Amino acid sequence: MQHISLPRTNYPACCYKLCVYYSLLRTRRATNARYLTQMQDNVTELAIS
């Protein structure tokens, strides 16, 4: 990993931002899925009643 053309000081910051961004995306996707399933449950309950 020594022969990367990026400056050494800049590289960890970029990695960190990418990691944070991806973790945010992952958690947001998880919460979205949970919310969608909750909505579907509510809709089915309404349809049954």
Z-matrix of the N, CA and C atoms (Angstrom, degrees):
N
C 1 1.466
C 2 1.524 1 111.24
N 3 1.335 2 117.23 1 8.91
C 4 1.458 3 119.21 2 -176.82
C 5 1.523 4 111.85 3 -77.79
N 6 1.341 5 117.73 4 -33.60
C 7 1.458 6 119.92 5 -172.08
C 8 1.529 7 112.42 6 -91.36
N 9 1.332 8 116.67 7 44.51
C 10 1.469 9 120.00 8 174.08
C 11 1.522 10 107.97 9 -89.37
N 12 1.320 11 116.31 10 138.15
C 13 1.460 12 120.12 11 -174.55
C 14 1.525 13 112.03 12 -74.91
N 15 1.331 14 117.36 13 -15.47
C 16 1.461 15 119.50 14 179.81
C 17 1.520 16 110.82 15 -70.17
N 18 1.323 17 117.28 16 150.90
C 19 1.467 18 120.15 17 174.86
C 20 1.522 19 110.37 18 -63.09
N 21 1.303 20 115.70 19 146.37
C 22 1.458 21 119.48 20 -174.24
C 23 1.523 22 112.16 21 -67.38
N 24 1.308 23 117.72 22 -35.88
C 25 1.461 24 120.00 23 -176.73
C 26 1.527 25 110.60 24 -72.38
N 27 1.310 26 116.92 25 -31.07
C 28 1.454 27 121.14 26 -175.49
C 29 1.516 28 112.37 27 -80.59
N 30 1.318 29 117.19 28 -25.47
C 31 1.460 30 120.84 29 -170.16
C 32 1.528 31 113.78 30 -64.94
N 33 1.340 32 119.97 31 -49.11
C 34 1.470 33 119.40 32 -178.91
C 35 1.520 34 112.43 33 -61.37
N 36 1.327 35 117.34 34 -36.73
C 37 1.459 36 120.27 35 179.86
C 38 1.527 37 110.31 36 -62.61
N 39 1.333 38 116.07 37 -43.47
C 40 1.464 39 119.88 38 178.13
C 41 1.518 40 110.25 39 -61.96
N 42 1.315 41 116.37 40 -45.15
C 43 1.464 42 120.54 41 178.76
C 44 1.514 43 110.41 42 -58.46
N 45 1.332 44 115.43 43 -44.63
C 46 1.459 45 120.20 44 -177.41
C 47 1.525 46 110.41 45 -63.13
N 48 1.337 47 116.73 46 -45.10
C 49 1.465 48 120.25 47 179.28
C 50 1.515 49 110.98 48 -60.80
N 51 1.331 50 116.09 49 -43.49
C 52 1.466 51 119.60 50 178.98
C 53 1.521 52 110.85 51 -62.24
N 54 1.334 53 116.38 52 -43.86
C 55 1.468 54 119.75 53 -180.00
C 56 1.517 55 110.41 54 -61.11
N 57 1.328 56 116.97 55 -45.84
C 58 1.465 57 120.93 56 -179.82
C 59 1.518 58 110.14 57 -62.21
N 60 1.348 59 115.81 58 -43.92
C 61 1.459 60 120.50 59 -178.56
C 62 1.524 61 110.97 60 -61.22
N 63 1.327 62 115.82 61 -44.91
C 64 1.467 63 119.24 62 -178.34
C 65 1.525 64 111.41 63 -67.63
N 66 1.335 65 117.11 64 -38.88
C 67 1.467 66 119.15 65 178.86
C 68 1.523 67 110.14 66 -66.02
N 69 1.339 68 116.93 67 -38.82
C 70 1.464 69 120.53 68 176.42
C 71 1.515 70 110.29 69 -61.37
N 72 1.335 71 116.46 70 -46.40
C 73 1.460 72 120.26 71 178.86
C 74 1.520 73 110.72 72 -58.74
N 75 1.323 74 115.99 73 -43.63
C 76 1.462 75 119.96 74 -176.97
C 77 1.531 76 110.19 75 -63.43
N 78 1.346 77 116.57 76 -46.83
C 79 1.464 78 119.34 77 -178.48
C 80 1.519 79 110.06 78 -66.13
N 81 1.335 80 117.31 79 -38.50
C 82 1.462 81 120.06 80 -179.94
C 83 1.519 82 110.00 81 -64.27
N 84 1.326 83 116.74 82 -41.40
C 85 1.462 84 120.55 83 179.09
C 86 1.529 85 109.92 84 -62.88
N 87 1.336 86 116.10 85 -40.97
C 88 1.468 87 120.15 86 179.79
C 89 1.526 88 110.45 87 -63.12
N 90 1.334 89 116.89 88 -45.16
C 91 1.463 90 119.42 89 -179.20
C 92 1.518 91 110.31 90 -67.11
N 93 1.329 92 117.58 91 -36.72
C 94 1.460 93 120.78 92 176.76
C 95 1.518 94 110.91 93 -61.12
N 96 1.317 95 116.85 94 -44.71
C 97 1.460 96 120.72 95 -179.98
C 98 1.523 97 109.98 96 -62.54
N 99 1.323 98 116.84 97 -42.84
C 100 1.458 99 120.75 98 179.87
C 101 1.531 100 109.73 99 -62.33
N 102 1.334 101 115.53 100 -43.43
C 103 1.462 102 120.42 101 -179.12
C 104 1.522 103 110.60 102 -63.29
N 105 1.332 104 116.31 103 -42.12
C 106 1.464 105 120.41 104 -179.62
C 107 1.520 106 111.00 105 -63.71
N 108 1.323 107 117.58 106 -42.98
C 109 1.465 108 119.41 107 179.65
C 110 1.524 109 109.87 108 -65.31
N 111 1.330 110 116.93 109 -36.68
C 112 1.459 111 120.38 110 177.79
C 113 1.527 112 109.73 111 -62.35
N 114 1.337 113 116.44 112 -44.37
C 115 1.461 114 120.85 113 178.72
C 116 1.522 115 110.17 114 -60.18
N 117 1.320 116 117.24 115 -44.79
C 118 1.464 117 120.83 116 -179.97
C 119 1.521 118 110.67 117 -61.16
N 120 1.329 119 117.16 118 -40.52
C 121 1.462 120 120.61 119 177.86
C 122 1.523 121 110.20 120 -61.41
N 123 1.330 122 117.05 121 -43.97
C 124 1.460 123 120.41 122 179.13
C 125 1.521 124 110.68 123 -62.24
N 126 1.327 125 116.88 124 -42.31
C 127 1.465 126 120.84 125 -178.86
C 128 1.522 127 110.59 126 -64.49
N 129 1.320 128 117.00 127 -43.01
C 130 1.469 129 119.36 128 -179.67
C 131 1.526 130 109.94 129 -65.95
N 132 1.328 131 117.29 130 -37.85
C 133 1.469 132 119.90 131 177.49
C 134 1.521 133 110.06 132 -62.14
N 135 1.327 134 116.90 133 -42.86
C 136 1.465 135 120.81 134 178.10
C 137 1.522 136 110.44 135 -62.71
N 138 1.326 137 116.49 136 -42.18
C 139 1.464 138 120.23 137 -178.03
C 140 1.528 139 110.72 138 -66.15
N 141 1.332 140 116.39 139 -38.04
C 142 1.469 141 119.56 140 -179.79
C 143 1.528 142 109.96 141 -67.81
N 144 1.316 143 117.43 142 -43.90
C 145 1.465 144 121.64 143 -178.26
C 146 1.528 145 109.66 144 -83.70
